[in-house]
Amino acid sequence: MRHQVGFPEGCDSLLERCVHIMHTVDPIEKADLTLLLGQQWRTSIQARDNTSDTCLAEERTVMKIGRAIPPDIPSRPDNLEFVRPGFGVKVGKAGSLSSRIAILHALANVEQWAIDTALDNMARFGFYTGASAGTLSESQIVDNGQEQEFTMPNRFFDDFVQMACDESKHFKWLNDRLEAQGAHYGDLPVHASIWDSCTDTARSALARMAVVHMTIESRGLDVNPATIARFERSGDSESAKMLQQIHEDEVTHVQIGHRWFCYLLKKHEGVGATDSIFTNDIAFGAGAGGVKVDAVEVTDADNELYEFRQVTPAYALKEDGTQGEEVVDPVEAQRRRRFQEVVVQYFKGSLKPPFNTVDREKGGLTRGWYEPLVVVRERTGFRPAAGRRLQSKNEKTEVFPDTQAEGGELVPIQKQRSEASNLNHS
């Protein structure tokens, strides 16, 4: 039986505890500590939002945000075997017990990195400068002296504590299912592709939201339904039910990424600054109070600068009554363009259909956000603007995106098949 977890003496603030968890080696203890932090943060929020209540103020202490430096790489057990993405055990299609174990193990590994990602977001970007916001070019930073420090509002910490708790809960569910089938986390090789993306976006909060939460997590929304259906067909309805609940939680994580991507654009680039549409969605313990942090007042006064709204696509009608092009307001168009620019610059992977458009829309991403980034393999491929080179697995040819950043705008690249056929082979 496992011992009760707790934080060491002197580890009192939210960000100190986030970093302590990132340094925790044991995966179960990491998840348990995160869930404990969630309980403590919820209690702190209640105290924060009821500071006028003398009794509550005496019984509860508001947890400080604090300061802490996150590690470059979170701690992992020495017995884990790491391989490059795509070089691990072939998971199959859940038709056999070994295949289902491999799938559950792969998902458990994803959840472990997801815990650390949510914690890292708070420790790395809870306090940030114009440079680490990722909304300004290097020349703008130098010209404008953008070393002013900004603080994320309470809602940011509420959202990512909740996300970390969700991922911890998911890991424990998956680990329990593995053990129920005679396996354990660590029995199979694992990879760190999610943390690779975190490393790539470590200097840009905008890129972290766009790549990790709006691109990689939304890709999970695409593939989860098929995985759930395979477990159902195999007769493992218990795992299928668990995976469905995980899927529903992941939709909210895309929402969170979308929320803070839009927040950063609005606060630092003025995108949607005059937009007065707000939502009634309630985050984990989100409140309107404030908390003192090293002489910095962290409040929700900046809530007007973020928004999340599920946008229902609207389409113009052609003369014959059929559906025409999507009608997009200028603010939404600016957000999409910036998202596409950031993904082209920072994302190493490729986007390819089929897409789960229904659940992506629940996360705030209509087709116009990501379809311009789709790789059409027969004609092109993908080369991020940062200069990374990817290859088609079959043709092994250098490839290009359908759109490319040029002068701050995304413009189409007209490539003919004859040009593509002349590409140099690697």
Kinemage of the C-alpha trace (Angstrom):
@kinemage 1
@onewidth
@group {chain A} dominant
@subgroup {mainchain}
@vectorlist {calphas} color= white
{ca met a 1} P 0.000 0.000 0.000
{ca arg a 2} L 1.343 3.413 -0.984
{ca his a 3} L 2.128 6.005 1.675
{ca gln a 4} L 0.290 9.304 1.882
{ca val a 5} L 1.878 12.022 -0.244
{ca gly a 6} L 2.654 15.571 0.789
{ca phe a 7} L 4.876 18.533 0.021
{ca pro a 8} L 8.111 19.177 1.940
{ca glu a 9} L 8.385 21.942 4.497
{ca gly a 10} L 9.033 25.306 2.896
{ca cys a 11} L 7.403 24.279 -0.402
{ca asp a 12} L 4.390 26.515 0.153
{ca ser a 13} L 3.498 28.417 -3.018
{ca leu a 14} L 1.649 27.166 -6.089
{ca leu a 15} L 4.602 27.406 -8.471
{ca glu a 16} L 7.050 25.866 -5.990
{ca arg a 17} L 4.720 22.895 -5.705
{ca cys a 18} L 4.325 22.684 -9.484
{ca val a 19} L 8.086 22.461 -9.898
{ca his a 20} L 8.386 19.976 -7.016
{ca ile a 21} L 5.935 17.710 -8.839
{ca met a 22} L 7.891 18.071 -12.077
{ca his a 23} L 10.973 16.828 -10.208
{ca thr a 24} L 9.039 13.865 -8.765
{ca val a 25} L 10.285 10.613 -10.302
{ca asp a 26} L 7.600 8.090 -9.377
{ca pro a 27} L 4.666 8.396 -11.845
{ca ile a 28} L 1.980 7.454 -9.313
{ca glu a 29} L 3.356 9.876 -6.747
{ca lys a 30} L 3.475 12.581 -9.440
{ca ala a 31} L -0.215 12.056 -10.156
{ca asp a 32} L -1.167 11.881 -6.457
{ca leu a 33} L 0.744 15.067 -5.637
{ca thr a 34} L -0.955 16.858 -8.501
{ca leu a 35} L -4.390 15.822 -7.274
{ca leu a 36} L -3.413 16.969 -3.778
{ca leu a 37} L -2.325 20.323 -5.198
{ca gly a 38} L -5.688 20.593 -6.923
{ca gln a 39} L -7.498 20.095 -3.613
{ca gln a 40} L -5.286 22.657 -1.909
{ca trp a 41} L -5.733 25.174 -4.714
{ca arg a 42} L -9.505 24.751 -4.593
{ca thr a 43} L -9.454 25.494 -0.859
{ca ser a 44} L -7.244 28.509 -1.517
{ca ile a 45} L -9.660 29.778 -4.163
{ca gln a 46} L -12.545 29.561 -1.726
{ca ala a 47} L -10.545 31.631 0.742
{ca arg a 48} L -9.534 34.043 -2.006
{ca asp a 49} L -13.117 34.606 -3.083
{ca asn a 50} L -14.467 34.922 0.443
{ca thr a 51} L -11.919 37.227 2.034
{ca ser a 52} L -14.762 39.332 3.453
{ca asp a 53} L -15.952 36.351 5.486
{ca thr a 54} L -13.995 36.557 8.749
{ca cys a 55} L -14.611 32.923 9.725
{ca leu a 56} L -13.440 31.594 6.387
{ca ala a 57} L -10.420 33.892 6.422
{ca glu a 58} L -9.372 32.470 9.786
{ca glu a 59} L -9.879 28.839 8.736
{ca arg a 60} L -8.296 29.014 5.290
{ca thr a 61} L -5.065 30.439 3.992
{ca val a 62} L -4.726 31.818 0.496
{ca met a 63} L -1.903 30.017 -1.293
{ca lys a 64} L 0.622 32.381 -2.842
{ca ile a 65} L 1.496 32.030 -6.515
{ca gly a 66} L 5.192 32.315 -5.663
{ca arg a 67} L 8.152 31.899 -7.990
{ca ala a 68} L 9.983 28.790 -9.161
{ca ile a 69} L 12.138 27.784 -12.120
{ca pro a 70} L 10.885 24.699 -13.995
{ca pro a 71} L 13.380 22.005 -15.072
{ca asp a 72} L 14.411 21.630 -18.691
{ca ile a 73} L 13.192 18.025 -18.556
{ca pro a 74} L 10.833 16.595 -15.902
{ca ser a 75} L 12.134 13.649 -13.879
{ca arg a 76} L 11.393 10.087 -14.943
{ca pro a 77} L 12.186 6.636 -13.467
{ca asp a 78} L 15.555 5.185 -14.458
{ca asn a 79} L 13.925 1.955 -15.622
{ca leu a 80} L 11.933 3.628 -18.409
{ca glu a 81} L 13.247 2.757 -21.868
{ca phe a 82} L 13.067 5.745 -24.173
{ca val a 83} L 12.863 5.431 -27.953
{ca arg a 84} L 12.322 7.883 -30.768
{ca pro a 85} L 8.665 8.483 -31.696
{ca gly a 86} L 7.547 5.820 -34.139
{ca phe a 87} L 10.241 3.333 -33.068
{ca gly a 88} L 8.383 1.789 -30.136
{ca val a 89} L 6.117 -1.246 -29.936
{ca lys a 90} L 3.486 -1.400 -32.682
{ca val a 91} L 0.214 -0.950 -30.811
{ca gly a 92} L -2.107 -2.618 -33.307
{ca lys a 93} L -5.877 -2.128 -33.426
{ca ala a 94} L -6.977 -3.455 -30.015
{ca gly a 95} L -7.926 -6.853 -31.411
{ca ser a 96} L -5.753 -8.721 -28.896
{ca leu a 97} L -4.909 -8.288 -25.229
{ca ser a 98} L -1.318 -7.380 -26.066
{ca ser a 99} L -2.527 -4.716 -28.478
{ca arg a 100} L -4.918 -3.211 -25.935
{ca ile a 101} L -2.149 -3.160 -23.322
{ca ala a 102} L 0.162 -1.415 -25.785
{ca ile a 103} L -2.485 1.237 -26.548
{ca leu a 104} L -3.255 1.845 -22.864
{ca his a 105} L 0.461 2.063 -22.090
{ca ala a 106} L 1.032 4.592 -24.880
{ca leu a 107} L -1.862 6.713 -23.618
{ca ala a 108} L -0.582 6.529 -20.029
{ca asn a 109} L 2.759 7.853 -21.252
{ca val a 110} L 1.003 10.750 -22.981
{ca glu a 111} L -0.825 11.604 -19.763
{ca gln a 112} L 2.420 11.641 -17.749
{ca trp a 113} L 3.909 14.235 -20.076
{ca ala a 114} L 0.616 16.128 -20.112
{ca ile a 115} L 0.749 16.501 -16.312
{ca asp a 116} L 4.181 18.080 -16.553
{ca thr a 117} L 3.132 20.284 -19.477
{ca ala a 118} L 0.266 21.862 -17.519
{ca leu a 119} L 2.540 22.433 -14.522
{ca asp a 120} L 5.282 23.863 -16.738
{ca asn a 121} L 2.811 26.302 -18.312
{ca met a 122} L 2.166 27.845 -14.907
{ca ala a 123} L 5.789 27.929 -13.736
{ca arg a 124} L 7.157 29.163 -17.079
{ca phe a 125} L 4.460 31.570 -18.230
{ca gly a 126} L 2.616 32.627 -15.065
{ca phe a 127} L 5.000 35.592 -15.002
{ca tyr a 128} L 6.264 36.572 -18.439
{ca thr a 129} L 7.766 39.398 -20.478
{ca gly a 130} L 6.921 40.740 -23.902
{ca ala a 131} L 9.606 38.433 -25.279
{ca ser a 132} L 8.292 35.225 -23.669
{ca ala a 133} L 4.714 36.084 -24.611
{ca gly a 134} L 5.770 35.243 -28.152
{ca thr a 135} L 3.666 38.027 -29.630
{ca leu a 136} L 6.482 40.328 -30.746
{ca ser a 137} L 9.347 39.964 -33.183
{ca glu a 138} L 12.945 40.276 -31.941
{ca ser a 139} L 13.281 43.711 -33.557
{ca gln a 140} L 10.121 44.911 -31.819
{ca ile a 141} L 11.420 43.644 -28.482
{ca val a 142} L 14.709 45.510 -28.931
{ca asp a 143} L 13.078 48.678 -30.259
{ca asn a 144} L 10.390 48.818 -27.598
{ca gly a 145} L 12.469 47.556 -24.690
{ca gln a 146} L 9.895 44.882 -23.925
{ca glu a 147} L 11.330 43.702 -20.640
{ca gln a 148} L 8.260 44.695 -18.654
{ca glu a 149} L 6.964 41.762 -16.666
{ca phe a 150} L 3.333 40.713 -16.919
{ca thr a 151} L 1.339 38.422 -14.672
{ca met a 152} L -1.338 36.038 -15.846
{ca pro a 153} L -4.737 36.487 -14.162
{ca asn a 154} L -6.077 34.024 -11.590
{ca arg a 155} L -8.072 32.248 -14.280
{ca phe a 156} L -4.863 31.104 -16.001
{ca phe a 157} L -3.687 29.269 -12.880
{ca asp a 158} L -7.195 27.907 -12.229
{ca asp a 159} L -7.375 26.491 -15.760
{ca phe a 160} L -4.001 24.779 -15.738
{ca val a 161} L -4.336 23.378 -12.224
{ca gln a 162} L -7.560 21.816 -13.445
{ca met a 163} L -5.850 20.508 -16.574
{ca ala a 164} L -3.011 18.984 -14.529
{ca cys a 165} L -5.567 17.308 -12.250
{ca asp a 166} L -7.459 15.940 -15.262
{ca glu a 167} L -4.275 14.457 -16.714
{ca ser a 168} L -3.359 12.938 -13.335
{ca lys a 169} L -6.799 11.364 -13.039
{ca his a 170} L -6.476 10.002 -16.576
{ca phe a 171} L -3.062 8.509 -15.852
{ca lys a 172} L -4.332 6.747 -12.745
{ca trp a 173} L -7.318 5.345 -14.622
{ca leu a 174} L -5.084 4.046 -17.412
{ca asn a 175} L -2.574 2.617 -14.961
{ca asp a 176} L -5.362 0.813 -13.084
{ca arg a 177} L -6.592 -0.720 -16.348
{ca leu a 178} L -3.043 -1.826 -17.194
{ca glu a 179} L -2.633 -3.485 -13.807
{ca ala a 180} L -6.045 -5.140 -14.079
{ca gln a 181} L -4.727 -6.846 -17.221
{ca gly a 182} L -1.438 -7.913 -15.697
{ca ala a 183} L 0.729 -5.067 -16.994
{ca his a 184} L 2.394 -1.998 -15.481
{ca tyr a 185} L 3.433 1.421 -16.688
{ca gly a 186} L 7.070 1.098 -17.747
{ca asp a 187} L 6.747 -2.421 -19.166
{ca leu a 188} L 7.015 -1.035 -22.707
{ca pro a 189} L 9.273 1.592 -24.301
{ca val a 190} L 8.082 5.199 -24.233
{ca his a 191} L 8.881 8.402 -26.105
{ca ala a 192} L 8.934 12.092 -25.224
{ca ser a 193} L 7.479 13.707 -28.342
{ca ile a 194} L 5.108 15.915 -26.343
{ca trp a 195} L 7.963 17.256 -24.248
{ca asp a 196} L 9.956 17.849 -27.436
{ca ser a 197} L 7.164 20.216 -28.483
{ca cys a 198} L 7.250 21.838 -25.042
{ca thr a 199} L 10.979 22.405 -25.461
{ca asp a 200} L 10.415 23.932 -28.905
{ca thr a 201} L 7.852 26.352 -27.427
{ca ala a 202} L 9.608 27.065 -24.113
{ca arg a 203} L 10.276 30.695 -25.045
{ca ser a 204} L 6.835 31.546 -26.385
{ca ala a 205} L 3.570 31.285 -24.470
{ca leu a 206} L 1.664 31.936 -27.692
{ca ala a 207} L 3.413 29.029 -29.426
{ca arg a 208} L 2.851 26.725 -26.431
{ca met a 209} L -0.901 27.334 -26.598
{ca ala a 210} L -1.053 27.000 -30.391
{ca val a 211} L 1.139 23.932 -30.817
{ca val a 212} L 0.661 21.808 -27.701
{ca his a 213} L -2.934 22.556 -26.742
{ca met a 214} L -4.607 23.634 -29.979
{ca thr a 215} L -2.774 21.372 -32.427
{ca ile a 216} L -1.458 18.272 -30.653
{ca glu a 217} L -4.375 17.941 -28.236
{ca ser a 218} L -6.922 18.518 -30.984
{ca arg a 219} L -5.238 15.724 -32.940
{ca gly a 220} L -6.143 13.496 -30.015
{ca leu a 221} L -9.775 14.475 -30.542
{ca asp a 222} L -9.463 13.171 -34.117
{ca val a 223} L -8.143 9.715 -33.247
{ca asn a 224} L -9.892 8.982 -29.937
{ca pro a 225} L -13.298 7.941 -31.362
{ca ala a 226} L -11.747 5.211 -33.509
{ca thr a 227} L -9.720 3.917 -30.551
{ca ile a 228} L -12.820 3.829 -28.352
{ca ala a 229} L -14.752 1.939 -31.047
{ca arg a 230} L -11.960 -0.657 -31.333
{ca phe a 231} L -12.039 -1.326 -27.586
{ca glu a 232} L -15.826 -1.696 -27.767
{ca arg a 233} L -15.525 -4.206 -30.624
{ca ser a 234} L -12.923 -6.168 -28.691
{ca gly a 235} L -15.321 -6.541 -25.751
{ca asp a 236} L -13.401 -4.264 -23.382
{ca ser a 237} L -16.314 -1.950 -22.625
{ca glu a 238} L -14.775 -0.841 -19.312
{ca ser a 239} L -11.727 0.614 -21.064
{ca ala a 240} L -13.942 2.105 -23.777
{ca lys a 241} L -16.063 3.914 -21.190
{ca met a 242} L -12.938 5.238 -19.498
{ca leu a 243} L -11.474 6.451 -22.814
{ca gln a 244} L -14.737 8.241 -23.626
{ca gln a 245} L -14.530 10.198 -20.376
{ca ile a 246} L -10.896 11.059 -21.079
{ca his a 247} L -11.914 12.267 -24.541
{ca glu a 248} L -14.574 14.589 -23.129
{ca asp a 249} L -12.045 16.114 -20.730
{ca glu a 250} L -9.591 16.666 -23.573
{ca val a 251} L -12.144 18.832 -25.404
{ca thr a 252} L -11.957 21.280 -22.481
{ca his a 253} L -8.152 21.308 -22.745
{ca val a 254} L -8.359 22.521 -26.342
{ca gln a 255} L -10.752 25.198 -25.094
{ca ile a 256} L -8.186 26.279 -22.504
{ca gly a 257} L -5.450 26.557 -25.130
{ca his a 258} L -7.775 28.557 -27.352
{ca arg a 259} L -8.733 30.838 -24.451
{ca trp a 260} L -5.156 31.813 -23.572
{ca phe a 261} L -4.018 32.044 -27.186
{ca cys a 262} L -6.763 34.631 -27.737
{ca tyr a 263} L -5.895 36.321 -24.432
{ca leu a 264} L -2.286 36.866 -25.465
{ca leu a 265} L -3.277 38.152 -28.885
{ca lys a 266} L -5.766 40.583 -27.388
{ca lys a 267} L -3.498 41.806 -24.606
{ca his a 268} L -0.308 42.230 -26.624
{ca glu a 269} L -1.370 42.563 -30.270
{ca gly a 270} L -4.784 44.173 -29.840
{ca val a 271} L -6.544 41.417 -31.787
{ca gly a 272} L -10.188 41.687 -30.743
{ca ala a 273} L -9.505 44.506 -28.276
{ca thr a 274} L -12.859 46.100 -29.107
{ca asp a 275} L -14.724 42.796 -29.082
{ca ser a 276} L -17.416 42.816 -26.397
{ca ile a 277} L -18.568 39.194 -26.621
{ca phe a 278} L -18.027 37.313 -23.371
{ca thr a 279} L -18.888 33.847 -22.159
{ca asn a 280} L -20.547 32.314 -19.148
{ca asp a 281} L -18.298 29.260 -18.942
{ca ile a 282} L -16.923 28.679 -15.443
{ca ala a 283} L -13.392 27.422 -14.854
{ca phe a 284} L -12.249 25.301 -11.929
{ca gly a 285} L -12.775 27.613 -8.962
{ca ala a 286} L -12.412 30.771 -11.033
{ca gly a 287} L -13.196 33.798 -8.955
{ca ala a 288} L -13.094 37.555 -9.002
{ca gly a 289} L -10.824 38.072 -6.022
{ca gly a 290} L -7.136 38.892 -5.873
{ca val a 291} L -4.075 37.540 -4.117
{ca lys a 292} L -0.816 39.276 -3.226
{ca val a 293} L 2.252 37.714 -4.795
{ca asp a 294} L 5.588 39.302 -3.940
{ca ala a 295} L 4.038 42.787 -4.053
{ca val a 296} L 2.317 41.935 -7.351
{ca glu a 297} L -1.456 41.956 -7.311
{ca val a 298} L -2.785 38.980 -9.271
{ca thr a 299} L -6.440 39.590 -10.009
{ca asp a 300} L -9.059 38.649 -12.525
{ca ala a 301} L -9.323 42.240 -13.718
{ca asp a 302} L -7.745 41.119 -16.990
{ca asn a 303} L -10.562 38.651 -17.637
{ca glu a 304} L -11.996 41.117 -20.152
{ca leu a 305} L -8.899 40.465 -22.256
{ca tyr a 306} L -9.582 36.797 -22.849
{ca glu a 307} L -12.545 35.026 -24.217
{ca phe a 308} L -13.660 31.599 -25.267
{ca arg a 309} L -16.630 31.116 -27.462
{ca gln a 310} L -17.631 28.171 -29.545
{ca val a 311} L -17.997 29.619 -33.017
{ca thr a 312} L -20.630 28.012 -35.199
{ca pro a 313} L -19.456 28.248 -38.799
{ca ala a 314} L -21.576 30.396 -41.102
{ca tyr a 315} L -21.516 29.932 -44.856
{ca ala a 316} L -22.640 32.107 -47.728
{ca leu a 317} L -25.100 30.614 -50.181
{ca lys a 318} L -24.330 30.359 -53.855
{ca glu a 319} L -26.862 31.432 -56.462
{ca asp a 320} L -28.006 27.837 -56.861
{ca gly a 321} L -28.696 27.594 -53.120
{ca thr a 322} L -25.705 25.383 -52.287
{ca gln a 323} L -23.202 26.117 -49.532
{ca gly a 324} L -20.509 28.589 -50.460
{ca glu a 325} L -17.466 29.957 -48.646
{ca glu a 326} L -17.344 30.411 -44.886
{ca val a 327} L -18.144 33.913 -43.663
{ca val a 328} L -15.581 35.021 -41.068
{ca asp a 329} L -15.491 38.263 -39.098
{ca pro a 330} L -12.205 40.234 -39.242
{ca val a 331} L -11.177 39.469 -35.650
{ca glu a 332} L -11.635 35.739 -36.136
{ca ala a 333} L -9.674 35.966 -39.394
{ca gln a 334} L -6.786 37.685 -37.573
{ca arg a 335} L -6.720 34.987 -34.904
{ca arg a 336} L -6.676 32.236 -37.490
{ca arg a 337} L -3.891 33.865 -39.457
{ca arg a 338} L -1.709 34.254 -36.350
{ca phe a 339} L -2.428 30.668 -35.322
{ca gln a 340} L -1.364 29.418 -38.732
{ca glu a 341} L 1.792 31.534 -38.691
{ca val a 342} L 2.772 30.210 -35.260
{ca val a 343} L 2.067 26.582 -36.171
{ca val a 344} L 4.053 26.860 -39.406
{ca gln a 345} L 6.981 28.255 -37.412
{ca tyr a 346} L 6.976 25.917 -34.402
{ca phe a 347} L 5.188 22.649 -35.190
{ca lys a 348} L 7.401 19.817 -36.419
{ca gly a 349} L 4.575 17.469 -37.352
{ca ser a 350} L 1.932 17.562 -40.031
{ca leu a 351} L -1.828 17.960 -39.972
{ca lys a 352} L -3.816 15.480 -41.991
{ca pro a 353} L -7.464 14.438 -42.144
{ca pro a 354} L -9.814 12.959 -41.172
{ca phe a 355} L -10.683 15.593 -38.559
{ca asn a 356} L -13.215 15.341 -35.752
{ca thr a 357} L -14.792 18.643 -36.763
{ca val a 358} L -17.612 18.435 -34.195
{ca asp a 359} L -15.337 18.200 -31.151
{ca arg a 360} L -12.763 20.575 -32.627
{ca glu a 361} L -15.529 23.170 -32.902
{ca lys a 362} L -16.392 22.584 -29.241
{ca gly a 363} L -12.783 23.516 -28.528
{ca gly a 364} L -13.137 26.731 -30.547
{ca leu a 365} L -11.462 25.519 -33.745
{ca thr a 366} L -13.604 25.680 -36.848
{ca arg a 367} L -12.189 24.315 -40.084
{ca gly a 368} L -10.744 27.647 -41.152
{ca trp a 369} L -8.224 27.478 -38.303
{ca tyr a 370} L -6.468 24.298 -39.390
{ca glu a 371} L -7.509 23.248 -42.895
{ca pro a 372} L -5.063 25.701 -44.571
{ca leu a 373} L -2.298 23.762 -42.795
{ca val a 374} L -3.363 20.366 -44.108
{ca val a 375} L -0.737 18.326 -45.903
{ca val a 376} L -1.889 17.022 -49.277
{ca arg a 377} L 0.638 14.230 -49.717
{ca glu a 378} L 0.018 13.594 -53.365
{ca arg a 379} L 1.005 17.149 -54.249
{ca thr a 380} L 3.060 18.609 -51.432
{ca gly a 381} L 4.133 17.997 -47.864
{ca phe a 382} L 5.270 20.315 -45.111
{ca arg a 383} L 8.257 22.544 -44.398
{ca pro a 384} L 7.849 24.775 -41.316
{ca ala a 385} L 8.980 28.367 -41.782
{ca ala a 386} L 11.628 27.889 -39.095
{ca gly a 387} L 13.545 25.814 -41.627
{ca arg a 388} L 12.957 22.336 -40.245
{ca arg a 389} L 12.918 19.698 -42.935
{ca leu a 390} L 10.409 16.879 -42.927
{ca gln a 391} L 9.985 14.053 -45.352
{ca ser a 392} L 7.172 11.965 -46.660
{ca lys a 393} L 7.604 8.448 -45.261
{ca asn a 394} L 6.890 6.917 -48.659
{ca glu a 395} L 8.393 9.252 -51.224
{ca lys a 396} L 11.227 10.611 -49.015
{ca thr a 397} L 10.962 13.931 -50.833
{ca glu a 398} L 11.345 17.444 -49.481
{ca val a 399} L 7.929 19.049 -49.245
{ca phe a 400} L 6.231 22.412 -48.849
{ca pro a 401} L 3.130 23.760 -47.092
{ca asp a 402} L 0.042 25.011 -48.925
{ca thr a 403} L 0.577 28.376 -47.247
{ca gln a 404} L 3.658 30.252 -46.153
{ca ala a 405} L 4.205 33.355 -44.045
{ca glu a 406} L 5.217 36.280 -46.234
{ca gly a 407} L 5.319 39.860 -45.029
{ca gly a 408} L 3.217 38.984 -41.994
{ca glu a 409} L 0.473 37.432 -44.158
{ca leu a 410} L -0.242 33.833 -45.102
{ca val a 411} L -0.329 33.589 -48.884
{ca pro a 412} L -1.014 30.562 -51.084
{ca ile a 413} L 1.908 28.810 -52.744
{ca gln a 414} L 0.959 27.682 -56.213
{ca lys a 415} L 2.963 24.558 -56.875
{ca gln a 416} L 2.264 22.504 -59.976
{ca arg a 417} L 2.677 18.740 -60.060
{ca ser a 418} L 5.462 19.165 -62.575
{ca glu a 419} L 7.401 21.283 -60.088
{ca ala a 420} L 6.827 18.782 -57.292
{ca ser a 421} L 8.150 15.973 -59.451
{ca asn a 422} L 11.437 17.827 -59.840
{ca leu a 423} L 12.116 18.054 -56.115
{ca asn a 424} L 15.435 16.691 -55.017
{ca his a 425} L 15.303 13.329 -53.262
{ca ser a 426} L 16.873 13.108 -49.852
